[in-house]
Amino acid sequence: MAETSNAKPIWMRLDGGALIPADKDAQDRISRIKRDGLVMVQVRQPRNPRQHRMAWGLARIVWENTERYASPERVMDEIKVNLGHCDSFMLKIKGVGEVEQLMPRSIAFESMDQTEFDAFFESMIDYVASEMIPGIDPIALMAELRN
């Protein structure tokens, strides 16, 4: 029986160079595939909820220490756009013409895996320390976020 495209993802564990079913559900689903059958896999590492909270904590720190932003969400929007985590499209404005609109993309758990988020978070720290709160020590900033 073939799996449908909307089948629930299964958890696998990397053991050496092989993916091994991580639980009974995964084992049951894998056992239905014929021996030496080709399987399509989308590799994603689960996200670290603590690091996600730290990213939003960073946006809150910027918001609390500057007067430029209306909310931590607007801080996050600026960070995303300036780090290139956005989509671009042309917006036609009456009386002005066409202008490029940058729309921040999501950093929700389903939108980025942990590998992608690690790189994004590291870039966030660098961007905040160099552009949003110049002169702040990135190491001290990380220590504050961990508390």
BELJO-V802749 format. One record per residue. NEAR is the number of other C-alpha atoms within 10 Angstrom. D_CENTER is the distance of its C-alpha to the mean C-alpha in whole Angstrom. Layout:
# BELJO-V802749
{{NEAR & D_CENTER} {NEAR & D_CENTER}}
This chain:
# BELJO-V802749
{{5 & 34} {6 & 31} {10 & 28} {7 & 27} {6 & 23} {6 & 22} {7 & 23} {8 & 21} {10 & 19} {14 & 20} {17 & 19} {15 & 21} {11 & 21} {10 & 22} {8 & 25} {7 & 27} {6 & 26} {9 & 26} {11 & 24} {15 & 25} {18 & 25} {13 & 24} {12 & 26} {11 & 29} {13 & 27} {15 & 25} {15 & 29} {11 & 30} {12 & 28} {15 & 29} {11 & 32} {12 & 33} {14 & 32} {9 & 35} {8 & 36} {6 & 34} {7 & 32} {8 & 29} {9 & 26} {5 & 23} {7 & 20} {7 & 16} {8 & 15} {13 & 11} {13 & 11} {13 & 11} {18 & 8} {13 & 10} {11 & 11} {10 & 13} {16 & 10} {18 & 8} {13 & 12} {17 & 12} {21 & 10} {16 & 12} {16 & 15} {23 & 15} {22 & 15} {16 & 17} {18 & 19} {21 & 19} {20 & 20} {13 & 23} {11 & 24} {11 & 25} {9 & 26} {12 & 25} {15 & 22} {10 & 23} {15 & 20} {18 & 17} {14 & 15} {14 & 17} {21 & 16} {22 & 12} {20 & 13} {20 & 15} {23 & 13} {21 & 10} {16 & 13} {15 & 15} {14 & 12} {14 & 13} {17 & 9} {17 & 12} {11 & 15} {12 & 18} {11 & 21} {11 & 25} {12 & 26} {12 & 30} {9 & 31} {7 & 35} {6 & 37} {7 & 35} {9 & 33} {12 & 30} {11 & 27} {10 & 24} {13 & 21} {19 & 18} {15 & 15} {19 & 12} {14 & 9} {13 & 7} {17 & 4} {11 & 6} {14 & 6} {10 & 8} {10 & 6} {17 & 4} {17 & 6} {18 & 7} {12 & 9} {14 & 6} {21 & 4} {16 & 8} {10 & 9} {20 & 7} {17 & 8} {12 & 12} {15 & 12} {20 & 11} {19 & 14} {14 & 16} {17 & 16} {22 & 17} {18 & 20} {14 & 21} {12 & 21} {19 & 20} {14 & 22} {10 & 24} {10 & 26} {13 & 24} {15 & 24} {16 & 20} {11 & 22} {10 & 23} {15 & 20} {13 & 18} {10 & 21} {13 & 21} {17 & 18} {12 & 19} {6 & 22}}
